[in-house]
Amino acid sequence: MTRLTHDYSYTTQKDAVSPVSTDVFFASSRFPHYKIGANNQIVEVKEDAEMSSMKDMVARETALLLEQQKRLSVRDLASKFEKGLAAAAKLSDEARLKEAVSLEKHVLLKKLRDALEALRGRVAGTNKDDVEEAIAMVEALAVHLTQREGELIQEKAEVKKLATFLKQASEDAKKLVDEERAFARAEIENARTAVQRVEEALQEHERMSRASGKQDLDELMKEVQEARRIKMLHQPSRVMDMEHELRALRIQLAEKSKHSLQLQKELAITRKGDKNTPHLYDIDGTEALGSFLFIYRCSDSAPELSECAIQWYRATPESGKKELISGATKSVYAPEPCDVGRILQADILTNDQAITITASGPIDPAAGLGNYVEALVRRHDTEFNVVVIQMNGADHDSHAIHVLHIGKMRMKLCRAKTTLVKEYYSNSMQLCGVRGGGNAAAQAVYWQAKAGHSFVLAFESDRERNAAIMLARRFAFDCNITLVGPDDRSSAGS
């Protein structure tokens, strides 16, 4: 019994496996898994429970495309339809592949059933029942496969319908895109033509304006020249007479002005009641910022100024209160910005008497200096070209050009790339005009950067000298520093 079973099993394996392995082509590397469910129904075991069927996937893609069609542009819509067409083609290929796999399964089931039929005739007993059960399972599997084929055919028809719809929609979208592109090109061409017409019109208008303007200017110049020619032909002597009269009036006005100043000085002396006192000294010069005043002898009996002690004062016109100008002990004094609106006086001390002389009027401001300084205040740093005359009280031989930097926080003196001194505004810093020194006093300043370190600087003009003093005092006042001369007690507002 044992030997017969062994031979029979060997023969069955040989007969059953050989035809299947030679004639059947497997699409996958393994056979699908099946199990018997309720009522002996064969159920295929799905590997991924979350994977949706092809029908659901097609429906979902269709709904998504229809929803996005409402909000996409024409070009994007065409692109989406092309992608949908490709997806439909892919689905069609997959359906065709599944149809081929299904056909292979039918062939496999048929050969398997034939092998089992051949096997049932050779076995008996319990093995025969197992073979019959296997035959029944194969038949049930064939029925299930037929049902799946029907569903596949239906899905294939739906996929073909969707592909046709997507193809038609893609063609419509392409047509719409072409129409919109042609319309846009026409609009661009029209706009370009309109712009070209406007440019040509503007150029023509500009040429006409230039031509008319030049013609009007030429005509006006001709008219002016003709008017001048007629005027010179008919009234040459009258014009020359008027020029001579104006020149004579200017000379007379200058003489009258000098005479008026002299009368004012004599009137001031008369008001003081010093009629018996001889008029020995007087002040001459222009009472204005940028000039200088000097003391001169009015009588040969007056002592020489070199033998006298001189001290200058500034006085307020309203109260007459005098303020000493420290260091102003020379016969020449150049007013500085804090003297504007004040009357300058000088005390001359000789061996036997003291003489006080007063300028004829208050010091006038320089024209345009205030606006010039206000423009410089807006800068962070202002440079002035200067020449160092004295350094620490000693004469400076070199007359090289230096640069004085006046900034909002500090002052700096440089020569080329070398910095001689750089100091922040402090209580030890002093700045004022040179109080003495002849005609050059109106262009020079005294600057003490710190204790024991001082300079006498000459500027290019009196305008720059006064602007530098006003600018430095303005920035120092912003730093709560009063920048004045040696031993001065003037207020910060001066």
PAKOLDREN-525645 format. One record per residue (C-alpha): residue in three letters; chain; x, y, z negated. Coordinates in steps of 0.2 Angstrom, whole numbers, always signed. Example, Ala and Ser with C-alpha at 12.3 -4.5 7.8 and 13.67 -1.06 7.14 Angstrom:
ATOM;residuo;cadena;X;Y;Z
ATOM;ALA;A;+62;-22;-39
ATOM;SER;A;+68;-5;-36
This chain:
ATOM;residuo;cadena;X;Y;Z
ATOM;MET;A;+0;+0;+0
ATOM;THR;A;+14;+12;-4
ATOM;ARG;A;+23;+8;+12
ATOM;LEU;A;+8;+11;+22
ATOM;THR;A;+5;+28;+14
ATOM;HIS;A;+23;+33;+17
ATOM;ASP;A;+22;+29;+35
ATOM;TYR;A;+6;+37;+38
ATOM;SER;A;+11;+53;+29
ATOM;TYR;A;+26;+54;+40
ATOM;THR;A;+16;+51;+56
ATOM;THR;A;+3;+64;+51
ATOM;GLN;A;+16;+78;+48
ATOM;LYS;A;+24;+74;+64
ATOM;ASP;A;+8;+75;+74
ATOM;ALA;A;+1;+90;+66
ATOM;VAL;A;+16;+102;+65
ATOM;SER;A;+23;+99;+82
ATOM;PRO;A;+9;+106;+93
ATOM;VAL;A;+6;+121;+82
ATOM;SER;A;+24;+126;+81
ATOM;THR;A;+26;+125;+100
ATOM;ASP;A;+10;+133;+107
ATOM;VAL;A;+5;+146;+94
ATOM;PHE;A;+13;+164;+92
ATOM;PHE;A;+12;+172;+75
ATOM;ALA;A;+10;+191;+75
ATOM;SER;A;+16;+192;+57
ATOM;SER;A;+29;+183;+47
ATOM;ARG;A;+16;+174;+37
ATOM;PHE;A;-2;+167;+38
ATOM;PRO;A;-16;+178;+29
ATOM;HIS;A;-22;+172;+12
ATOM;TYR;A;-40;+166;+10
ATOM;LYS;A;-50;+159;-4
ATOM;ILE;A;-66;+150;-6
ATOM;GLY;A;-79;+161;-15
ATOM;ALA;A;-97;+158;-20
ATOM;ASN;A;-108;+146;-10
ATOM;ASN;A;-92;+140;-1
ATOM;GLN;A;-89;+156;+8
ATOM;ILE;A;-71;+160;+14
ATOM;VAL;A;-65;+177;+8
ATOM;GLU;A;-49;+185;+14
ATOM;VAL;A;-38;+192;+0
ATOM;LYS;A;-34;+210;+4
ATOM;GLU;A;-17;+215;+0
ATOM;ASP;A;-21;+234;-3
ATOM;ALA;A;-38;+237;-11
ATOM;GLU;A;-36;+256;-9
ATOM;MET;A;-34;+255;+10
ATOM;SER;A;-49;+261;+19
ATOM;SER;A;-56;+253;+35
ATOM;MET;A;-53;+260;+52
ATOM;LYS;A;-70;+266;+54
ATOM;ASP;A;-69;+276;+38
ATOM;MET;A;-53;+284;+43
ATOM;VAL;A;-59;+289;+60
ATOM;ALA;A;-75;+297;+52
ATOM;ARG;A;-64;+306;+40
ATOM;GLU;A;-52;+313;+53
ATOM;THR;A;-67;+318;+64
ATOM;ALA;A;-75;+328;+49
ATOM;LEU;A;-59;+336;+45
ATOM;LEU;A;-56;+342;+63
ATOM;LEU;A;-74;+349;+65
ATOM;GLU;A;-71;+358;+49
ATOM;GLN;A;-55;+366;+54
ATOM;GLN;A;-62;+370;+71
ATOM;LYS;A;-72;+385;+63
ATOM;ARG;A;-56;+394;+56
ATOM;LEU;A;-42;+390;+68
ATOM;SER;A;-36;+401;+82
ATOM;VAL;A;-37;+395;+100
ATOM;ARG;A;-19;+390;+101
ATOM;ASP;A;-20;+380;+84
ATOM;LEU;A;-36;+372;+89
ATOM;ALA;A;-28;+366;+105
ATOM;SER;A;-14;+359;+95
ATOM;LYS;A;-25;+350;+83
ATOM;PHE;A;-35;+343;+97
ATOM;GLU;A;-19;+336;+105
ATOM;LYS;A;-14;+329;+89
ATOM;GLY;A;-31;+321;+87
ATOM;LEU;A;-30;+314;+105
ATOM;ALA;A;-13;+306;+100
ATOM;ALA;A;-21;+299;+84
ATOM;ALA;A;-35;+291;+94
ATOM;ALA;A;-23;+284;+106
ATOM;LYS;A;-14;+276;+91
ATOM;LEU;A;-30;+269;+84
ATOM;SER;A;-34;+262;+101
ATOM;ASP;A;-17;+253;+102
ATOM;GLU;A;-19;+247;+84
ATOM;ALA;A;-36;+240;+89
ATOM;ARG;A;-29;+232;+104
ATOM;LEU;A;-15;+224;+93
ATOM;LYS;A;-28;+218;+81
ATOM;GLU;A;-38;+210;+95
ATOM;ALA;A;-23;+201;+101
ATOM;VAL;A;-20;+195;+83
ATOM;SER;A;-38;+189;+82
ATOM;LEU;A;-36;+180;+98
ATOM;GLU;A;-20;+171;+91
ATOM;LYS;A;-30;+167;+75
ATOM;HIS;A;-43;+158;+86
ATOM;VAL;A;-30;+148;+95
ATOM;LEU;A;-22;+144;+79
ATOM;LEU;A;-39;+139;+71
ATOM;LYS;A;-43;+128;+86
ATOM;LYS;A;-27;+119;+85
ATOM;LEU;A;-28;+117;+67
ATOM;ARG;A;-46;+110;+68
ATOM;ASP;A;-40;+98;+82
ATOM;ALA;A;-26;+92;+71
ATOM;LEU;A;-37;+89;+56
ATOM;GLU;A;-50;+79;+67
ATOM;ALA;A;-35;+68;+73
ATOM;LEU;A;-30;+66;+55
ATOM;ARG;A;-48;+62;+49
ATOM;GLY;A;-48;+46;+60
ATOM;ARG;A;-32;+40;+53
ATOM;VAL;A;-35;+42;+34
ATOM;ALA;A;-47;+34;+22
ATOM;GLY;A;-54;+36;+5
ATOM;THR;A;-50;+52;-5
ATOM;ASN;A;-38;+59;+8
ATOM;LYS;A;-52;+58;+21
ATOM;ASP;A;-63;+68;+9
ATOM;ASP;A;-50;+81;+8
ATOM;VAL;A;-48;+82;+27
ATOM;GLU;A;-66;+84;+29
ATOM;GLU;A;-66;+98;+16
ATOM;ALA;A;-52;+106;+26
ATOM;ILE;A;-61;+105;+42
ATOM;ALA;A;-76;+113;+34
ATOM;MET;A;-65;+127;+28
ATOM;VAL;A;-58;+130;+45
ATOM;GLU;A;-75;+131;+53
ATOM;ALA;A;-81;+143;+40
ATOM;LEU;A;-65;+153;+43
ATOM;ALA;A;-69;+153;+62
ATOM;VAL;A;-86;+160;+59
ATOM;HIS;A;-79;+174;+47
ATOM;LEU;A;-66;+178;+61
ATOM;THR;A;-80;+179;+74
ATOM;GLN;A;-89;+192;+63
ATOM;ARG;A;-74;+202;+61
ATOM;GLU;A;-71;+202;+80
ATOM;GLY;A;-89;+209;+82
ATOM;GLU;A;-85;+223;+70
ATOM;LEU;A;-68;+226;+79
ATOM;ILE;A;-77;+227;+95
ATOM;GLN;A;-89;+240;+88
ATOM;GLU;A;-75;+250;+80
ATOM;LYS;A;-66;+249;+97
ATOM;ALA;A;-81;+257;+106
ATOM;GLU;A;-82;+271;+93
ATOM;VAL;A;-63;+274;+95
ATOM;LYS;A;-65;+275;+114
ATOM;LYS;A;-79;+287;+111
ATOM;LEU;A;-69;+298;+99
ATOM;ALA;A;-54;+298;+111
ATOM;THR;A;-65;+303;+126
ATOM;PHE;A;-73;+317;+115
ATOM;LEU;A;-55;+323;+109
ATOM;LYS;A;-49;+322;+127
ATOM;GLN;A;-63;+333;+133
ATOM;ALA;A;-61;+345;+118
ATOM;SER;A;-42;+346;+121
ATOM;GLU;A;-45;+351;+140
ATOM;ASP;A;-58;+364;+135
ATOM;ALA;A;-46;+371;+122
ATOM;LYS;A;-32;+372;+135
ATOM;LYS;A;-44;+380;+147
ATOM;LEU;A;-49;+393;+133
ATOM;VAL;A;-31;+396;+129
ATOM;ASP;A;-26;+399;+147
ATOM;GLU;A;-41;+411;+149
ATOM;GLU;A;-36;+421;+133
ATOM;ARG;A;-18;+421;+139
ATOM;ALA;A;-23;+428;+155
ATOM;PHE;A;-34;+441;+147
ATOM;ALA;A;-20;+446;+135
ATOM;ARG;A;-8;+448;+149
ATOM;ALA;A;-20;+459;+158
ATOM;GLU;A;-22;+470;+143
ATOM;ILE;A;-3;+471;+140
ATOM;GLU;A;-1;+476;+159
ATOM;ASN;A;-15;+489;+157
ATOM;ALA;A;-7;+496;+141
ATOM;ARG;A;+10;+497;+149
ATOM;THR;A;+3;+506;+164
ATOM;ALA;A;-5;+518;+153
ATOM;VAL;A;+11;+521;+143
ATOM;GLN;A;+20;+524;+159
ATOM;ARG;A;+8;+537;+165
ATOM;VAL;A;+9;+546;+148
ATOM;GLU;A;+28;+546;+149
ATOM;GLU;A;+27;+553;+167
ATOM;ALA;A;+15;+566;+162
ATOM;LEU;A;+26;+571;+147
ATOM;GLN;A;+41;+572;+157
ATOM;GLU;A;+32;+583;+170
ATOM;HIS;A;+26;+594;+157
ATOM;GLU;A;+43;+596;+149
ATOM;ARG;A;+51;+600;+166
ATOM;MET;A;+37;+613;+169
ATOM;SER;A;+39;+621;+152
ATOM;ARG;A;+58;+622;+154
ATOM;ALA;A;+56;+630;+171
ATOM;SER;A;+43;+642;+165
ATOM;GLY;A;+53;+647;+149
ATOM;LYS;A;+69;+650;+159
ATOM;GLN;A;+59;+660;+171
ATOM;ASP;A;+51;+671;+158
ATOM;LEU;A;+68;+673;+149
ATOM;ASP;A;+76;+679;+165
ATOM;GLU;A;+62;+691;+168
ATOM;LEU;A;+63;+698;+151
ATOM;MET;A;+82;+700;+152
ATOM;LYS;A;+79;+709;+168
ATOM;GLU;A;+66;+721;+161
ATOM;VAL;A;+77;+725;+146
ATOM;GLN;A;+92;+728;+157
ATOM;GLU;A;+82;+739;+168
ATOM;ALA;A;+75;+749;+152
ATOM;ARG;A;+93;+751;+146
ATOM;ARG;A;+98;+758;+163
ATOM;ILE;A;+84;+770;+164
ATOM;LYS;A;+87;+776;+146
ATOM;MET;A;+105;+779;+149
ATOM;LEU;A;+101;+788;+165
ATOM;HIS;A;+89;+800;+158
ATOM;GLN;A;+95;+802;+140
ATOM;PRO;A;+113;+799;+138
ATOM;SER;A;+118;+815;+129
ATOM;ARG;A;+104;+813;+116
ATOM;VAL;A;+110;+795;+111
ATOM;MET;A;+128;+801;+109
ATOM;ASP;A;+122;+816;+99
ATOM;MET;A;+112;+805;+87
ATOM;GLU;A;+127;+794;+84
ATOM;HIS;A;+138;+809;+80
ATOM;GLU;A;+124;+816;+68
ATOM;LEU;A;+123;+799;+59
ATOM;ARG;A;+142;+798;+57
ATOM;ALA;A;+142;+816;+50
ATOM;LEU;A;+128;+812;+38
ATOM;ARG;A;+137;+797;+31
ATOM;ILE;A;+153;+807;+28
ATOM;GLN;A;+142;+820;+19
ATOM;LEU;A;+133;+807;+9
ATOM;ALA;A;+150;+800;+3
ATOM;GLU;A;+156;+817;-2
ATOM;LYS;A;+140;+821;-11
ATOM;SER;A;+141;+805;-21
ATOM;LYS;A;+158;+809;-27
ATOM;HIS;A;+153;+826;-32
ATOM;SER;A;+138;+819;-41
ATOM;LEU;A;+149;+807;-51
ATOM;GLN;A;+160;+821;-56
ATOM;LEU;A;+146;+832;-61
ATOM;GLN;A;+139;+817;-72
ATOM;LYS;A;+156;+815;-81
ATOM;GLU;A;+157;+834;-84
ATOM;LEU;A;+139;+834;-90
ATOM;ALA;A;+143;+819;-102
ATOM;ILE;A;+158;+829;-109
ATOM;THR;A;+147;+844;-111
ATOM;ARG;A;+134;+835;-121
ATOM;LYS;A;+147;+829;-133
ATOM;GLY;A;+151;+847;-137
ATOM;ASP;A;+169;+845;-135
ATOM;LYS;A;+171;+860;-124
ATOM;ASN;A;+187;+866;-133
ATOM;THR;A;+195;+848;-131
ATOM;PRO;A;+205;+847;-115
ATOM;HIS;A;+200;+834;-102
ATOM;LEU;A;+216;+823;-103
ATOM;TYR;A;+210;+806;-96
ATOM;ASP;A;+196;+798;-86
ATOM;ILE;A;+190;+782;-78
ATOM;ASP;A;+190;+779;-59
ATOM;GLY;A;+184;+765;-49
ATOM;THR;A;+167;+757;-43
ATOM;GLU;A;+156;+752;-58
ATOM;ALA;A;+151;+735;-50
ATOM;LEU;A;+156;+717;-52
ATOM;GLY;A;+170;+712;-40
ATOM;SER;A;+179;+728;-42
ATOM;PHE;A;+191;+736;-55
ATOM;LEU;A;+192;+751;-66
ATOM;PHE;A;+208;+761;-70
ATOM;ILE;A;+212;+775;-82
ATOM;TYR;A;+221;+790;-75
ATOM;ARG;A;+228;+807;-82
ATOM;CYS;A;+218;+822;-78
ATOM;SER;A;+231;+835;-85
ATOM;ASP;A;+250;+836;-84
ATOM;SER;A;+250;+839;-102
ATOM;ALA;A;+242;+822;-106
ATOM;PRO;A;+255;+809;-112
ATOM;GLU;A;+260;+795;-101
ATOM;LEU;A;+248;+780;-102
ATOM;SER;A;+263;+769;-105
ATOM;GLU;A;+266;+778;-122
ATOM;CYS;A;+248;+776;-127
ATOM;ALA;A;+238;+762;-135
ATOM;ILE;A;+222;+757;-125
ATOM;GLN;A;+207;+747;-130
ATOM;TRP;A;+192;+743;-119
ATOM;TYR;A;+174;+741;-125
ATOM;ARG;A;+158;+736;-118
ATOM;ALA;A;+143;+746;-124
ATOM;THR;A;+124;+743;-123
ATOM;PRO;A;+115;+758;-114
ATOM;GLU;A;+100;+758;-126
ATOM;SER;A;+108;+757;-143
ATOM;GLY;A;+126;+762;-139
ATOM;LYS;A;+133;+748;-149
ATOM;LYS;A;+151;+744;-144
ATOM;GLU;A;+158;+727;-143
ATOM;LEU;A;+177;+725;-142
ATOM;ILE;A;+184;+716;-127
ATOM;SER;A;+199;+706;-134
ATOM;GLY;A;+215;+707;-124
ATOM;ALA;A;+209;+722;-113
ATOM;THR;A;+223;+733;-118
ATOM;LYS;A;+229;+739;-101
ATOM;SER;A;+225;+754;-90
ATOM;VAL;A;+216;+743;-78
ATOM;TYR;A;+201;+732;-82
ATOM;ALA;A;+191;+721;-70
ATOM;PRO;A;+173;+718;-75
ATOM;GLU;A;+167;+700;-77
ATOM;PRO;A;+149;+693;-77
ATOM;CYS;A;+146;+697;-95
ATOM;ASP;A;+149;+715;-92
ATOM;VAL;A;+134;+717;-80
ATOM;GLY;A;+122;+730;-87
ATOM;ARG;A;+134;+737;-100
ATOM;ILE;A;+144;+753;-100
ATOM;LEU;A;+163;+752;-101
ATOM;GLN;A;+172;+763;-113
ATOM;ALA;A;+191;+765;-117
ATOM;ASP;A;+199;+772;-133
ATOM;ILE;A;+216;+780;-130
ATOM;LEU;A;+227;+782;-145
ATOM;THR;A;+241;+795;-145
ATOM;ASN;A;+252;+801;-158
ATOM;ASP;A;+241;+815;-164
ATOM;GLN;A;+224;+810;-158
ATOM;ALA;A;+211;+797;-152
ATOM;ILE;A;+202;+800;-135
ATOM;THR;A;+187;+790;-130
ATOM;ILE;A;+182;+790;-111
ATOM;THR;A;+167;+782;-104
ATOM;ALA;A;+162;+775;-86
ATOM;SER;A;+149;+785;-77
ATOM;GLY;A;+136;+771;-77
ATOM;PRO;A;+133;+753;-81
ATOM;ILE;A;+141;+739;-71
ATOM;ASP;A;+131;+733;-56
ATOM;PRO;A;+129;+715;-52
ATOM;ALA;A;+137;+708;-36
ATOM;ALA;A;+124;+706;-21
ATOM;GLY;A;+119;+687;-19
ATOM;LEU;A;+130;+681;-33
ATOM;GLY;A;+116;+674;-43
ATOM;ASN;A;+109;+664;-28
ATOM;TYR;A;+126;+657;-24
ATOM;VAL;A;+128;+651;-42
ATOM;GLU;A;+111;+643;-43
ATOM;ALA;A;+116;+633;-27
ATOM;LEU;A;+132;+627;-35
ATOM;VAL;A;+123;+622;-51
ATOM;ARG;A;+114;+608;-41
ATOM;ARG;A;+130;+600;-37
ATOM;HIS;A;+138;+587;-49
ATOM;ASP;A;+156;+595;-46
ATOM;THR;A;+162;+611;-38
ATOM;GLU;A;+179;+614;-31
ATOM;PHE;A;+189;+630;-30
ATOM;ASN;A;+206;+633;-22
ATOM;VAL;A;+217;+643;-34
ATOM;VAL;A;+235;+648;-37
ATOM;VAL;A;+243;+646;-54
ATOM;ILE;A;+251;+662;-59
ATOM;GLN;A;+255;+658;-77
ATOM;MET;A;+256;+642;-87
ATOM;ASN;A;+257;+643;-106
ATOM;GLY;A;+261;+662;-106
ATOM;ALA;A;+276;+659;-94
ATOM;ASP;A;+276;+665;-76
ATOM;HIS;A;+274;+650;-63
ATOM;ASP;A;+286;+652;-49
ATOM;SER;A;+277;+640;-37
ATOM;HIS;A;+262;+647;-27
ATOM;ALA;A;+256;+630;-21
ATOM;ILE;A;+237;+628;-19
ATOM;HIS;A;+229;+619;-33
ATOM;VAL;A;+210;+614;-35
ATOM;LEU;A;+200;+618;-50
ATOM;HIS;A;+185;+606;-52
ATOM;ILE;A;+171;+613;-62
ATOM;GLY;A;+159;+599;-67
ATOM;LYS;A;+144;+597;-78
ATOM;MET;A;+154;+589;-92
ATOM;ARG;A;+172;+594;-90
ATOM;MET;A;+185;+605;-80
ATOM;LYS;A;+200;+598;-71
ATOM;LEU;A;+215;+606;-62
ATOM;CYS;A;+223;+596;-48
ATOM;ARG;A;+237;+598;-36
ATOM;ALA;A;+235;+585;-21
ATOM;LYS;A;+233;+569;-30
ATOM;THR;A;+241;+574;-47
ATOM;THR;A;+230;+579;-61
ATOM;LEU;A;+238;+593;-71
ATOM;VAL;A;+224;+594;-85
ATOM;LYS;A;+207;+587;-87
ATOM;GLU;A;+197;+592;-102
ATOM;TYR;A;+178;+591;-108
ATOM;TYR;A;+170;+606;-114
ATOM;SER;A;+174;+610;-132
ATOM;ASN;A;+175;+624;-145
ATOM;SER;A;+193;+625;-142
ATOM;MET;A;+191;+629;-123
ATOM;GLN;A;+191;+647;-117
ATOM;LEU;A;+187;+655;-101
ATOM;CYS;A;+186;+674;-96
ATOM;GLY;A;+193;+686;-83
ATOM;VAL;A;+211;+692;-84
ATOM;ARG;A;+210;+708;-94
ATOM;GLY;A;+224;+718;-86
ATOM;GLY;A;+236;+714;-72
ATOM;GLY;A;+233;+728;-59
ATOM;ASN;A;+223;+726;-43
ATOM;ALA;A;+223;+707;-43
ATOM;ALA;A;+213;+706;-60
ATOM;ALA;A;+197;+706;-50
ATOM;GLN;A;+202;+689;-43
ATOM;ALA;A;+210;+680;-58
ATOM;VAL;A;+204;+671;-74
ATOM;TYR;A;+212;+666;-90
ATOM;TRP;A;+208;+647;-95
ATOM;GLN;A;+213;+639;-111
ATOM;ALA;A;+209;+620;-108
ATOM;LYS;A;+214;+616;-126
ATOM;ALA;A;+224;+623;-140
ATOM;GLY;A;+242;+627;-134
ATOM;HIS;A;+238;+624;-116
ATOM;SER;A;+233;+639;-105
ATOM;PHE;A;+233;+645;-87
ATOM;VAL;A;+231;+661;-77
ATOM;LEU;A;+223;+656;-61
ATOM;ALA;A;+220;+667;-45
ATOM;PHE;A;+205;+663;-34
ATOM;GLU;A;+203;+667;-15
ATOM;SER;A;+191;+681;-18
ATOM;ASP;A;+182;+690;-32
ATOM;ARG;A;+166;+682;-28
ATOM;GLU;A;+173;+664;-31
ATOM;ARG;A;+181;+670;-47
ATOM;ASN;A;+165;+677;-54
ATOM;ALA;A;+155;+662;-48
ATOM;ALA;A;+168;+650;-57
ATOM;ILE;A;+166;+660;-73
ATOM;MET;A;+147;+659;-72
ATOM;LEU;A;+146;+641;-67
ATOM;ALA;A;+158;+635;-81
ATOM;ARG;A;+148;+645;-94
ATOM;ARG;A;+132;+638;-88
ATOM;PHE;A;+138;+620;-89
ATOM;ALA;A;+146;+623;-106
ATOM;PHE;A;+130;+631;-113
ATOM;ASP;A;+121;+615;-107
ATOM;CYS;A;+133;+605;-118
ATOM;ASN;A;+130;+617;-133
ATOM;ILE;A;+147;+625;-131
ATOM;THR;A;+149;+644;-130
ATOM;LEU;A;+163;+647;-117
ATOM;VAL;A;+170;+665;-119
ATOM;GLY;A;+187;+674;-120
ATOM;PRO;A;+200;+674;-134
ATOM;ASP;A;+192;+681;-150
ATOM;ASP;A;+176;+686;-141
ATOM;ARG;A;+160;+685;-152
ATOM;SER;A;+147;+688;-138
ATOM;SER;A;+132;+677;-138
ATOM;ALA;A;+129;+662;-127
ATOM;GLY;A;+116;+671;-116
ATOM;SER;A;+129;+684;-111
